[in-house]
Amino acid sequence: MTQGPEDEPTSDLLAERKMRFLFALRTRGVTDSRVLTAMERIDRGLFVRGIFADRAYDDMPLPIACGQTISQPSVVGLMTQALQVNPRDTVLEVGTGSGYQAAILSQLARRVYTVDRYRRLVREASELFRQLDLVNITAITADGSHGLPDQAPFDRILVTAAAEDPPGPLLEQLKPGGIMVVPVGQSDAVQALIKVTRTQSGFDYEELRPVRFVPLVEGIGSE
């Protein structure tokens, strides 16, 4: 049985989905024009596979491989907005996952390093980066809780997994004046998104909003 045109998403339908997608971001507080432009350019549909592909433009987290998730778009937008990325910045992302967040960051920064403990996720995200010609992203399999000392210091650090406290090694790898955004909490039920700014005398902490992320786990995953 052949598939008729009515079974395929039309360009008008895709355009409508993306328009609703951007409208939802704005209504949830993502107002930075550079962030919105980046999220318009990077198609979330490319990063959601399998049975959840039809939900790619919904504002909800979705399961991906290795027991991880792709964050809901509004949270991606709000975290990116809070990071205040400048065009000449070097950014470290801890938790590559699907690669979607790193792809957004690549539109805003000079260089993005993204690390994940699962080789499969790094491999699949790297292939997507190549397909999209995102040449300013370097994806590495590593224990993200230790950061990337060889590439430090960083202008910005974004952590997409929850730690009990902002990890000390990551704080040390942040440049003076740099910003880190990290979910913090002792359980998956009670977490807060924290913005950390490194000053000449220490660190300033600002609580942004409640969130829910997978935990930040040390070591390299088995997959």
Accessible surface in RSA format (square Angstrom, percent):
REM  Atomic radii and reference values for relative SASA: ProtOr
REM  Chains: A
REM  Algorithm: Lee & Richards
REM  Probe-radius: 1.40
REM  Slices: 20
REM RES _ NUM      All-atoms   Total-Side   Main-Chain    Non-polar    All polar
REM                ABS   REL    ABS   REL    ABS   REL    ABS   REL    ABS   REL
RES MET A   1   241.92 125.3 151.07 100.0  90.85 216.3 127.42 108.3 114.49 151.7
RES THR A   2   126.56  90.0 110.33 111.9  16.23  38.7  84.48 113.5  42.07  63.6
RES GLN A   3   116.96  65.4  88.09  64.4  28.86  68.7  30.95  65.9  86.00  65.2
RES GLY A   4    16.93  20.9   0.00   N/A  16.93  20.9  14.84  40.7   2.09   4.7
RES PRO A   5   110.86  80.8 104.36  95.1   6.50  23.6 108.02  89.2   2.83  17.6
RES GLU A   6   146.56  84.1 106.57  80.6  39.99  95.2  70.75 136.8  75.81  61.9
RES ASP A   7    84.06  58.9  54.67  54.4  29.39  69.5  18.74  44.1  65.32  65.1
RES GLU A   8    87.94  50.5  81.52  61.7   6.42  15.3  20.51  39.7  67.43  55.1
RES PRO A   9    73.51  53.6  55.28  50.4  18.23  66.2  56.68  46.8  16.83 104.6
RES THR A  10    75.88  54.0  68.42  69.4   7.46  17.8  69.42  93.2   6.47   9.8
RES SER A  11    90.54  76.5  76.52 102.1  14.02  32.3  51.23 109.1  39.31  55.1
RES ASP A  12   114.33  80.1 107.76 107.3   6.57  15.5  31.03  73.0  83.31  83.1
RES LEU A  13    68.88  38.4  65.94  47.2   2.95   7.4  68.47  48.1   0.41   1.1
RES LEU A  14    64.27  35.8  64.27  46.0   0.00   0.0  64.27  45.1   0.00   0.0
RES ALA A  15    61.10  56.2  48.97  75.6  12.12  27.6  55.91  78.7   5.19  13.7
RES GLU A  16    80.62  46.3  77.45  58.6   3.17   7.6  19.25  37.2  61.37  50.1
RES ARG A  17    56.64  23.8  54.94  28.0   1.69   4.0   5.58   7.6  51.06  30.9
RES LYS A  18    69.66  34.0  69.64  42.7   0.02   0.1  33.18  29.9  36.49  38.9
RES MET A  19   128.52  66.6 123.15  81.5   5.38  12.8  85.23  72.5  43.30  57.4
RES ARG A  20   127.00  53.3 122.10  62.2   4.89  11.6  63.63  87.0  63.37  38.4
RES PHE A  21    13.23   6.6  10.69   6.6   2.54   6.6  12.46   7.6   0.77   2.2
RES LEU A  22    18.38  10.2  18.38  13.1   0.00   0.0  18.38  12.9   0.00   0.0
RES PHE A  23   130.16  65.1 130.16  80.6   0.00   0.0 130.16  78.9   0.00   0.0
RES ALA A  24    22.48  20.7  21.19  32.7   1.28   2.9  22.48  31.7   0.00   0.0
RES LEU A  25     1.82   1.0   1.78   1.3   0.04   0.1   1.80   1.3   0.02   0.0
RES ARG A  26   122.49  51.4 112.15  57.2  10.34  24.6  42.06  57.5  80.43  48.7
RES THR A  27    82.23  58.5  43.21  43.8  39.01  93.0  47.51  63.8  34.71  52.5
RES ARG A  28   117.67  49.4  99.41  50.7  18.26  43.5  34.04  46.5  83.64  50.7
RES GLY A  29    32.62  40.2   0.00   N/A  32.62  40.2  26.47  72.6   6.15  13.8
RES VAL A  30     0.00   0.0   0.00   0.0   0.00   0.0   0.00   0.0   0.00   0.0
RES THR A  31    99.47  70.7  78.68  79.8  20.78  49.5  56.42  75.8  43.05  65.1
RES ASP A  32    58.62  41.1  48.85  48.6   9.77  23.1  13.55  31.9  45.07  44.9
RES SER A  33    82.03  69.3  75.05 100.2   6.98  16.1  47.31 100.8  34.72  48.6
RES ARG A  34    95.16  40.0  89.27  45.5   5.89  14.0  63.37  86.6  31.79  19.3
RES VAL A  35     5.65   3.7   5.65   5.1   0.00   0.0   5.65   4.9   0.00   0.0
RES LEU A  36    16.85   9.4  16.21  11.6   0.65   1.6  16.47  11.6   0.38   1.0
RES THR A  37    56.96  40.5  55.89  56.7   1.07   2.6  31.09  41.8  25.87  39.1
RES ALA A  38     1.03   0.9   0.53   0.8   0.50   1.1   0.71   1.0   0.32   0.9
RES MET A  39     2.49   1.3   0.00   0.0   2.49   5.9   0.00   0.0   2.49   3.3
RES GLU A  40   101.88  58.5  88.25  66.8  13.63  32.5  22.62  43.8  79.26  64.7
RES ARG A  41   155.11  65.1 122.92  62.7  32.19  76.6  43.98  60.1 111.13  67.4
RES ILE A  42     9.54   5.4   7.61   5.7   1.93   4.6   8.41   6.1   1.13   3.1
RES ASP A  43    34.38  24.1  29.83  29.7   4.55  10.8  12.61  29.7  21.78  21.7
RES ARG A  44     1.73   0.7   0.24   0.1   1.49   3.6   0.24   0.3   1.49   0.9
RES GLY A  45    24.37  30.1   0.00   N/A  24.37  30.1  10.26  28.2  14.11  31.6
RES LEU A  46    79.02  44.0  69.77  49.9   9.25  23.3  73.84  51.9   5.19  14.0
RES PHE A  47     6.55   3.3   0.00   0.0   6.55  17.0   0.65   0.4   5.90  16.9
RES VAL A  48     5.54   3.6   1.45   1.3   4.09   9.9   1.63   1.4   3.90  10.6
RES ARG A  49   128.57  54.0 109.75  55.9  18.82  44.8  68.89  94.2  59.68  36.2
RES GLY A  50    62.26  76.8   0.00   N/A  62.26  76.8  42.65 117.1  19.61  43.9
RES ILE A  51   157.86  89.8 123.96  92.4  33.90  81.7 133.83  96.4  24.04  65.2
RES PHE A  52    67.11  33.6  67.11  41.6   0.00   0.0  67.11  40.7   0.00   0.0
RES ALA A  53    45.59  41.9  36.23  55.9   9.36  21.3  36.34  51.2   9.25  24.5
RES ASP A  54   115.53  80.9  98.33  97.9  17.21  40.7  23.85  56.1  91.69  91.4
RES ARG A  55   107.05  44.9 107.05  54.6   0.00   0.0  25.40  34.7  81.66  49.5
RES ALA A  56     1.19   1.1   1.19   1.8   0.00   0.0   1.19   1.7   0.00   0.0
RES TYR A  57    34.96  16.3  23.06  13.1  11.91  31.0  17.48  13.1  17.49  21.6
RES ASP A  58    53.18  37.3  48.85  48.6   4.33  10.2  14.93  35.1  38.26  38.2
RES ASP A  59    37.29  26.1  10.95  10.9  26.34  62.3  10.39  24.5  26.90  26.8
RES MET A  60    63.10  32.7  62.56  41.4   0.54   1.3  58.73  49.9   4.37   5.8
RES PRO A  61    68.54  49.9  59.91  54.6   8.63  31.4  60.27  49.8   8.26  51.4
RES LEU A  62     2.83   1.6   1.74   1.2   1.09   2.7   2.83   2.0   0.00   0.0
RES PRO A  63    72.26  52.7  62.90  57.3   9.36  34.0  62.96  52.0   9.30  57.8
RES ILE A  64    35.75  20.3  14.50  10.8  21.25  51.2  25.73  18.5  10.02  27.2
RES ALA A  65    25.34  23.3   7.41  11.4  17.93  40.8  19.32  27.2   6.02  15.9
RES CYS A  66    13.72  10.4   0.00   0.0  13.72  32.2   2.98   7.6  10.74  11.6
RES GLY A  67    68.09  84.0   0.00   N/A  68.09  84.0  40.98 112.5  27.11  60.7
RES GLN A  68    40.64  22.7  38.69  28.3   1.95   4.6   3.95   8.4  36.69  27.8
RES THR A  69    62.55  44.5  48.35  49.0  14.21  33.9  32.87  44.1  29.69  44.9
RES ILE A  70     5.43   3.1   2.63   2.0   2.80   6.8   5.43   3.9   0.00   0.0
RES SER A  71    24.25  20.5  17.58  23.5   6.67  15.4   9.54  20.3  14.71  20.6
RES GLN A  72    46.88  26.2  46.51  34.0   0.36   0.9   1.28   2.7  45.60  34.6
RES PRO A  73     1.15   0.8   1.15   1.0   0.00   0.0   1.15   0.9   0.00   0.0
RES SER A  74     2.31   1.9   2.31   3.1   0.00   0.0   0.01   0.0   2.30   3.2
RES VAL A  75    10.57   7.0  10.50   9.5   0.07   0.2  10.57   9.2   0.00   0.0
RES VAL A  76     3.68   2.4   3.66   3.3   0.01   0.0   3.68   3.2   0.00   0.0
RES GLY A  77     0.00   0.0   0.00   N/A   0.00   0.0   0.00   0.0   0.00   0.0
RES LEU A  78    31.13  17.3  27.22  19.5   3.91   9.8  27.22  19.1   3.91  10.5
RES MET A  79     1.66   0.9   1.66   1.1   0.00   0.0   0.00   0.0   1.66   2.2
RES THR A  80     1.13   0.8   0.00   0.0   1.13   2.7   0.00   0.0   1.13   1.7
RES GLN A  81    44.67  25.0  38.16  27.9   6.51  15.5  16.71  35.6  27.96  21.2
RES ALA A  82    15.85  14.6   7.00  10.8   8.85  20.1  15.57  21.9   0.29   0.8
RES LEU A  83     0.00   0.0   0.00   0.0   0.00   0.0   0.00   0.0   0.00   0.0
RES GLN A  84    94.88  53.1  82.26  60.1  12.61  30.0  36.42  77.5  58.46  44.3
RES VAL A  85     7.82   5.1   0.29   0.3   7.52  18.1   0.29   0.3   7.52  20.4
RES ASN A  86    73.81  50.9  73.81  71.3   0.00   0.0  13.63  32.8  60.18  58.2
RES PRO A  87    91.12  66.4  80.50  73.4  10.62  38.6  81.86  67.6   9.26  57.5
RES ARG A  88   191.21  80.3 181.57  92.6   9.64  23.0  71.35  97.5 119.86  72.6
RES ASP A  89    11.74   8.2  11.69  11.6   0.05   0.1   0.05   0.1  11.69  11.7
RES THR A  90    15.13  10.8  15.13  15.3   0.00   0.0  10.07  13.5   5.06   7.6
RES VAL A  91     0.00   0.0   0.00   0.0   0.00   0.0   0.00   0.0   0.00   0.0
RES LEU A  92     0.00   0.0   0.00   0.0   0.00   0.0   0.00   0.0   0.00   0.0
RES GLU A  93     0.52   0.3   0.52   0.4   0.00   0.0   0.00   0.0   0.52   0.4
RES VAL A  94     2.69   1.8   2.69   2.4   0.00   0.0   2.69   2.3   0.00   0.0
RES GLY A  95    20.11  24.8   0.00   N/A  20.11  24.8  15.97  43.8   4.13   9.3
RES THR A  96     4.09   2.9   0.00   0.0   4.09   9.7   0.00   0.0   4.09   6.2
RES GLY A  97    11.31  13.9   0.00   N/A  11.31  13.9  10.61  29.1   0.69   1.6
RES SER A  98    17.48  14.8   4.86   6.5  12.61  29.1  10.32  22.0   7.16  10.0
RES GLY A  99     0.11   0.1   0.00   N/A   0.11   0.1   0.00   0.0   0.11   0.3
RES TYR A 100     1.63   0.8   1.40   0.8   0.23   0.6   1.40   1.1   0.23   0.3
RES GLN A 101    13.38   7.5  10.87   7.9   2.51   6.0   9.52  20.3   3.87   2.9
RES ALA A 102     0.00   0.0   0.00   0.0   0.00   0.0   0.00   0.0   0.00   0.0
RES ALA A 103     0.00   0.0   0.00   0.0   0.00   0.0   0.00   0.0   0.00   0.0
RES ILE A 104     0.00   0.0   0.00   0.0   0.00   0.0   0.00   0.0   0.00   0.0
RES LEU A 105     0.00   0.0   0.00   0.0   0.00   0.0   0.00   0.0   0.00   0.0
RES SER A 106     9.14   7.7   0.20   0.3   8.94  20.6   0.20   0.4   8.94  12.5
RES GLN A 107    49.93  27.9  23.52  17.2  26.41  62.9   5.58  11.9  44.35  33.6
RES LEU A 108     9.80   5.5   5.77   4.1   4.03  10.1   8.30   5.8   1.50   4.0
RES ALA A 109     9.49   8.7   0.00   0.0   9.49  21.6   0.20   0.3   9.29  24.6
RES ARG A 110   131.42  55.2 117.29  59.8  14.13  33.7  45.40  62.0  86.02  52.1
RES ARG A 111    66.97  28.1  66.97  34.1   0.00   0.0   6.70   9.2  60.27  36.5
RES VAL A 112     0.00   0.0   0.00   0.0   0.00   0.0   0.00   0.0   0.00   0.0
RES TYR A 113    33.49  15.6  33.49  19.1   0.00   0.0   7.71   5.8  25.78  31.8
RES THR A 114     0.00   0.0   0.00   0.0   0.00   0.0   0.00   0.0   0.00   0.0
RES VAL A 115     0.48   0.3   0.00   0.0   0.48   1.1   0.00   0.0   0.48   1.3
RES ASP A 116    12.41   8.7   8.83   8.8   3.58   8.5   5.13  12.1   7.28   7.3
RES ARG A 117    52.17  21.9  49.80  25.4   2.38   5.7  19.65  26.9  32.52  19.7
RES TYR A 118    30.13  14.1  30.13  17.1   0.00   0.0   6.59   5.0  23.55  29.0
RES ARG A 119   130.85  54.9 128.99  65.8   1.87   4.4  45.97  62.8  84.88  51.4
RES ARG A 120    92.23  38.7  92.04  46.9   0.18   0.4  15.21  20.8  77.01  46.7
RES LEU A 121     4.36   2.4   3.71   2.7   0.65   1.6   4.01   2.8   0.35   0.9
RES VAL A 122    12.85   8.5  12.85  11.6   0.00   0.0  12.85  11.2   0.00   0.0
RES ARG A 123   143.90  60.4 137.86  70.3   6.05  14.4  72.85  99.6  71.05  43.1
RES GLU A 124    50.78  29.2  47.74  36.1   3.04   7.2  21.90  42.4  28.88  23.6
RES ALA A 125     1.16   1.1   0.08   0.1   1.08   2.4   0.27   0.4   0.89   2.4
RES SER A 126    22.66  19.1  21.19  28.3   1.47   3.4  15.57  33.2   7.09   9.9
RES GLU A 127    71.88  41.3  71.88  54.4   0.00   0.0  32.80  63.5  39.08  31.9
RES LEU A 128    11.04   6.2  11.04   7.9   0.00   0.0  11.04   7.8   0.00   0.0
RES PHE A 129     8.83   4.4   8.34   5.2   0.49   1.3   8.47   5.1   0.36   1.0
RES ARG A 130   157.44  66.1 133.08  67.8  24.35  58.0  76.82 105.0  80.62  48.9
RES GLN A 131   122.24  68.4  83.91  61.3  38.33  91.3  38.96  82.9  83.28  63.2
RES LEU A 132    56.20  31.3  36.36  26.0  19.84  49.9  40.44  28.4  15.76  42.4
RES ASP A 133   107.04  75.0  93.60  93.2  13.43  31.8  29.54  69.5  77.50  77.3
RES LEU A 134    20.04  11.2  13.74   9.8   6.30  15.8  15.85  11.1   4.19  11.3
RES VAL A 135   120.91  79.6  98.39  89.1  22.52  54.3 106.31  92.4  14.59  39.6
RES ASN A 136    28.84  19.9  28.29  27.3   0.55   1.3  15.30  36.8  13.55  13.1
RES ILE A 137    18.29  10.4   0.00   0.0  18.29  44.1   0.00   0.0  18.29  49.6
RES THR A 138    48.50  34.5  44.94  45.6   3.56   8.5  34.90  46.9  13.60  20.6
RES ALA A 139    23.92  22.0   1.24   1.9  22.68  51.6   1.24   1.7  22.68  60.1
RES ILE A 140    53.34  30.4  50.29  37.5   3.05   7.4  53.34  38.4   0.00   0.0
RES THR A 141    44.33  31.5  22.11  22.4  22.22  53.0  14.72  19.8  29.61  44.8
RES ALA A 142    20.47  18.8  17.20  26.5   3.27   7.4  20.47  28.8   0.00   0.0
RES ASP A 143    24.62  17.2  19.50  19.4   5.12  12.1  13.50  31.8  11.12  11.1
RES GLY A 144     6.67   8.2   0.00   N/A   6.67   8.2   2.15   5.9   4.52  10.1
RES SER A 145    10.61   9.0   8.92  11.9   1.69   3.9   8.88  18.9   1.73   2.4
RES HIS A 146    93.92  51.3  92.99  64.6   0.93   2.4  67.40  69.5  26.53  30.9
RES GLY A 147     3.92   4.8   0.00   N/A   3.92   4.8   0.00   0.0   3.92   8.8
RES LEU A 148    19.60  10.9  19.42  13.9   0.18   0.4  19.60  13.8   0.00   0.0
RES PRO A 149    91.91  67.0  74.90  68.3  17.01  61.8  76.32  63.0  15.59  96.9
RES ASP A 150   138.86  97.3 104.87 104.4  33.99  80.4  32.61  76.7 106.25 106.0
RES GLN A 151    79.56  44.5  64.21  46.9  15.36  36.6   4.79  10.2  74.77  56.7
RES ALA A 152    32.87  30.2   9.91  15.3  22.96  52.2  10.02  14.1  22.85  60.5
RES PRO A 153    72.19  52.6  65.91  60.1   6.29  22.9  65.91  54.4   6.29  39.1
RES PHE A 154     0.00   0.0   0.00   0.0   0.00   0.0   0.00   0.0   0.00   0.0
RES ASP A 155    23.81  16.7  23.21  23.1   0.60   1.4   1.85   4.4  21.96  21.9
RES ARG A 156    20.48   8.6  20.48  10.4   0.00   0.0   0.00   0.0  20.48  12.4
RES ILE A 157     0.00   0.0   0.00   0.0   0.00   0.0   0.00   0.0   0.00   0.0
RES LEU A 158     0.00   0.0   0.00   0.0   0.00   0.0   0.00   0.0   0.00   0.0
RES VAL A 159     0.00   0.0   0.00   0.0   0.00   0.0   0.00   0.0   0.00   0.0
RES THR A 160    23.02  16.4  15.43  15.6   7.59  18.1  11.87  15.9  11.16  16.9
RES ALA A 161     9.16   8.4   9.16  14.1   0.00   0.0   9.16  12.9   0.00   0.0
RES ALA A 162     7.66   7.0   2.12   3.3   5.54  12.6   2.12   3.0   5.54  14.7
RES ALA A 163    12.03  11.1   7.53  11.6   4.50  10.2  12.03  16.9   0.00   0.0
RES GLU A 164   111.85  64.2 100.64  76.1  11.21  26.7  28.75  55.6  83.10  67.8
RES ASP A 165    99.73  69.9  94.05  93.6   5.68  13.4  26.19  61.6  73.53  73.3
RES PRO A 166    24.69  18.0  16.79  15.3   7.90  28.7  16.79  13.9   7.90  49.1
RES PRO A 167    17.49  12.7   8.25   7.5   9.24  33.6  17.49  14.4   0.00   0.0
RES GLY A 168    39.21  48.4   0.00   N/A  39.21  48.4  30.20  82.9   9.01  20.2
RES PRO A 169    57.12  41.6  49.29  44.9   7.83  28.5  56.32  46.5   0.79   4.9
RES LEU A 170     0.00   0.0   0.00   0.0   0.00   0.0   0.00   0.0   0.00   0.0
RES LEU A 171    20.14  11.2  20.14  14.4   0.00   0.0  20.14  14.1   0.00   0.0
RES GLU A 172   117.96  67.7 100.42  76.0  17.53  41.7  44.60  86.3  73.36  59.9
RES GLN A 173    15.48   8.7  14.39  10.5   1.08   2.6  10.26  21.8   5.22   4.0
RES LEU A 174     1.20   0.7   0.00   0.0   1.20   3.0   0.00   0.0   1.20   3.2
RES LYS A 175    74.79  36.5  74.56  45.7   0.23   0.5  34.27  30.8  40.52  43.2
RES PRO A 176    84.62  61.7  63.92  58.3  20.69  75.2  64.44  53.2  20.18 125.4
RES GLY A 177    50.03  61.7   0.00   N/A  50.03  61.7  33.49  91.9  16.54  37.0
RES GLY A 178     2.01   2.5   0.00   N/A   2.01   2.5   1.59   4.4   0.42   0.9
RES ILE A 179    10.31   5.9  10.31   7.7   0.00   0.0  10.31   7.4   0.00   0.0
RES MET A 180     0.00   0.0   0.00   0.0   0.00   0.0   0.00   0.0   0.00   0.0
RES VAL A 181     0.00   0.0   0.00   0.0   0.00   0.0   0.00   0.0   0.00   0.0
RES VAL A 182     0.00   0.0   0.00   0.0   0.00   0.0   0.00   0.0   0.00   0.0
RES PRO A 183     0.00   0.0   0.00   0.0   0.00   0.0   0.00   0.0   0.00   0.0
RES VAL A 184    26.14  17.2  22.45  20.3   3.69   8.9  22.45  19.5   3.69  10.0
RES GLY A 185    16.93  20.9   0.00   N/A  16.93  20.9  10.14  27.8   6.78  15.2
RES GLN A 186   153.39  85.8 120.87  88.3  32.52  77.4  35.11  74.7 118.28  89.7
RES SER A 187    54.45  46.0  41.84  55.8  12.61  29.0  47.91 102.0   6.53   9.2
RES ASP A 188    76.43  53.5  69.54  69.2   6.89  16.3  16.74  39.4  59.69  59.5
RES ALA A 189    77.96  71.7  47.18  72.8  30.78  70.0  49.29  69.4  28.67  75.9
RES VAL A 190   114.03  75.0 110.00  99.6   4.03   9.7 112.91  98.1   1.12   3.0
RES GLN A 191    12.80   7.2   3.75   2.7   9.05  21.5   1.74   3.7  11.06   8.4
RES ALA A 192    17.98  16.5  17.98  27.7   0.00   0.0  17.98  25.3   0.00   0.0
RES LEU A 193     1.14   0.6   1.14   0.8   0.00   0.0   1.14   0.8   0.00   0.0
RES ILE A 194    21.22  12.1  21.22  15.8   0.00   0.0  21.22  15.3   0.00   0.0
RES LYS A 195    32.32  15.8  31.39  19.3   0.93   2.2   6.91   6.2  25.41  27.1
RES VAL A 196     0.00   0.0   0.00   0.0   0.00   0.0   0.00   0.0   0.00   0.0
RES THR A 197    40.06  28.5  40.06  40.6   0.00   0.0  29.03  39.0  11.03  16.7
RES ARG A 198    54.31  22.8  53.56  27.3   0.75   1.8   0.54   0.7  53.77  32.6
RES THR A 199    44.08  31.4  33.45  33.9  10.64  25.3  37.15  49.9   6.94  10.5
RES GLN A 200   168.72  94.3 132.21  96.6  36.50  86.9  66.53 141.6 102.18  77.5
RES SER A 201   115.02  97.2  72.70  97.0  42.32  97.5  54.30 115.6  60.71  85.1
RES GLY A 202    27.27  33.6   0.00   N/A  27.27  33.6  25.66  70.4   1.61   3.6
RES PHE A 203    56.85  28.4  32.65  20.2  24.20  63.0  32.65  19.8  24.20  69.3
RES ASP A 204    86.34  60.5  81.75  81.4   4.59  10.9  26.16  61.6  60.18  60.0
RES TYR A 205   121.33  56.6  86.52  49.2  34.81  90.6  69.85  52.5  51.48  63.5
RES GLU A 206    96.12  55.2  90.75  68.7   5.37  12.8  38.90  75.3  57.22  46.7
RES GLU A 207   126.72  72.7  98.03  74.2  28.68  68.3  26.93  52.1  99.78  81.5
RES LEU A 208    61.25  34.1  28.66  20.5  32.58  81.9  31.94  22.4  29.30  78.9
RES ARG A 209    82.21  34.5  77.06  39.3   5.15  12.3  28.64  39.1  53.57  32.5
RES PRO A 210   105.49  76.9 100.26  91.4   5.23  19.0 101.94  84.2   3.54  22.0
RES VAL A 211    17.87  11.8   1.00   0.9  16.87  40.6  11.38   9.9   6.50  17.6
RES ARG A 212   176.13  74.0 146.51  74.7  29.63  70.5  54.47  74.4 121.66  73.7
RES PHE A 213    18.99   9.5  10.46   6.5   8.53  22.2  17.82  10.8   1.17   3.3
RES VAL A 214    40.71  26.8  35.21  31.9   5.50  13.2  38.61  33.5   2.10   5.7
RES PRO A 215    88.41  64.4  81.07  73.9   7.35  26.7  81.51  67.3   6.91  42.9
RES LEU A 216    39.75  22.1  16.46  11.8  23.29  58.5  17.27  12.1  22.48  60.5
RES VAL A 217    69.12  45.5  61.99  56.1   7.12  17.2  64.45  56.0   4.67  12.7
RES GLU A 218   120.49  69.2 106.27  80.4  14.22  33.9  32.15  62.2  88.34  72.1
RES GLY A 219    30.59  37.7   0.00   N/A  30.59  37.7  30.24  83.0   0.35   0.8
RES ILE A 220    74.19  42.2  47.65  35.5  26.54  64.0  47.65  34.3  26.54  72.0
RES GLY A 221     5.87   7.2   0.00   N/A   5.87   7.2   2.97   8.2   2.89   6.5
RES SER A 222   119.62 101.1  74.85  99.9  44.76 103.1  56.78 120.9  62.84  88.0
RES GLU A 223    93.06  53.4  69.17  52.3  23.89  56.9  50.23  97.2  42.83  35.0
END  Absolute sums over single chains surface
CHAIN  1 A    11189.8       8956.6       2233.2       5878.4       5311.4
END  Absolute sums over all chains
TOTAL         11189.8       8956.6       2233.2       5878.4       5311.4
